[in-house]
Amino acid sequence: MPTVSTSIRMSEDLLSRAKEEAQFHDLSLNAFIVELLSEKIQDEEDYHDAMTVLKENNRAISREEMLKKYA
């Protein structure tokens, strides 16, 4: 899959912390950010799938309840 370049704005403190974490995990800053974003999107997709199943079964619970129960 082709890649594209983008830019993001963040505080110097957040950038510094991200660089430290990337270094700790032996990743480039780019790889670290891409990995975090990918994991977050997967988590959100899983949440939406779970909510769809719950709604189909006429049972809805809050996001907070789900996180307490399954996190």
C-alpha positions as a Markdown table, in Angstrom:
| # | Residue | x | y | z |
|---|---|---|---|---|
| 1 | Met | 0.0 | 0.0 | 0.0 |
| 2 | Pro | 1.4 | 3.4 | -0.9 |
| 3 | Thr | 2.2 | 5.8 | 1.9 |
| 4 | Val | 1.5 | 9.5 | 2.1 |
| 5 | Ser | 3.1 | 12.2 | 4.1 |
| 6 | Thr | 1.1 | 14.3 | 6.6 |
| 7 | Ser | 1.9 | 16.6 | 9.5 |
| 8 | Ile | 0.4 | 17.0 | 12.9 |
| 9 | Arg | 0.6 | 19.6 | 15.6 |
| 10 | Met | 1.3 | 18.8 | 19.2 |
| 11 | Ser | 2.9 | 20.3 | 22.2 |
| 12 | Glu | 6.6 | 20.1 | 22.6 |
| 13 | Asp | 6.0 | 18.1 | 25.8 |
| 14 | Leu | 3.9 | 15.5 | 24.0 |
| 15 | Leu | 6.5 | 15.3 | 21.2 |
| 16 | Ser | 9.3 | 14.8 | 23.7 |
| 17 | Arg | 7.4 | 12.1 | 25.4 |
| 18 | Ala | 6.5 | 10.4 | 22.1 |
| 19 | Lys | 10.2 | 10.4 | 21.1 |
| 20 | Glu | 11.2 | 8.9 | 24.4 |
| 21 | Glu | 8.6 | 6.1 | 24.1 |
| 22 | Ala | 9.6 | 5.4 | 20.5 |
| 23 | Gln | 13.2 | 5.1 | 21.5 |
| 24 | Phe | 12.3 | 2.9 | 24.4 |
| 25 | His | 10.5 | 0.5 | 22.0 |
| 26 | Asp | 13.3 | 0.8 | 19.4 |
| 27 | Leu | 11.0 | 2.4 | 16.9 |
| 28 | Ser | 11.3 | 5.5 | 14.8 |
| 29 | Leu | 8.9 | 8.2 | 15.8 |
| 30 | Asn | 6.9 | 7.6 | 12.6 |
| 31 | Ala | 6.6 | 3.9 | 13.2 |
| 32 | Phe | 5.6 | 4.5 | 16.8 |
| 33 | Ile | 2.9 | 7.0 | 15.9 |
| 34 | Val | 1.6 | 4.8 | 13.0 |
| 35 | Glu | 1.5 | 1.8 | 15.4 |
| 36 | Leu | -0.5 | 3.7 | 18.1 |
| 37 | Leu | -2.9 | 5.1 | 15.5 |
| 38 | Ser | -3.5 | 1.7 | 14.0 |
| 39 | Glu | -4.1 | 0.1 | 17.4 |
| 40 | Lys | -6.5 | 2.9 | 18.4 |
| 41 | Ile | -8.5 | 2.5 | 15.1 |
| 42 | Gln | -8.7 | -1.2 | 15.7 |
| 43 | Asp | -10.0 | -0.7 | 19.2 |
| 44 | Glu | -12.6 | 1.7 | 17.9 |
| 45 | Glu | -13.7 | -0.7 | 15.2 |
| 46 | Asp | -14.0 | -3.5 | 17.8 |
| 47 | Tyr | -16.0 | -1.2 | 20.1 |
| 48 | His | -18.4 | -0.3 | 17.2 |
| 49 | Asp | -18.8 | -4.0 | 16.3 |
| 50 | Ala | -19.6 | -4.9 | 19.9 |
| 51 | Met | -22.1 | -2.1 | 20.1 |
| 52 | Thr | -23.8 | -3.3 | 16.9 |
| 53 | Val | -24.1 | -6.8 | 18.3 |
| 54 | Leu | -25.5 | -5.5 | 21.6 |
| 55 | Lys | -28.0 | -3.3 | 19.8 |
| 56 | Glu | -29.1 | -6.3 | 17.6 |
| 57 | Asn | -29.8 | -8.2 | 20.8 |
| 58 | Asn | -31.8 | -5.1 | 22.2 |
| 59 | Arg | -29.2 | -4.7 | 25.0 |
| 60 | Ala | -27.1 | -1.6 | 25.2 |
| 61 | Ile | -24.5 | -0.7 | 27.8 |
| 62 | Ser | -22.4 | 2.4 | 28.1 |
| 63 | Arg | -18.8 | 2.5 | 26.8 |
| 64 | Glu | -17.7 | 2.9 | 30.4 |
| 65 | Glu | -19.5 | -0.3 | 31.4 |
| 66 | Met | -17.9 | -2.2 | 28.5 |
| 67 | Leu | -14.5 | -1.0 | 29.4 |
| 68 | Lys | -14.9 | -1.9 | 33.0 |
| 69 | Lys | -16.1 | -5.4 | 32.1 |
| 70 | Tyr | -13.7 | -6.2 | 29.2 |
| 71 | Ala | -10.7 | -4.1 | 29.6 |
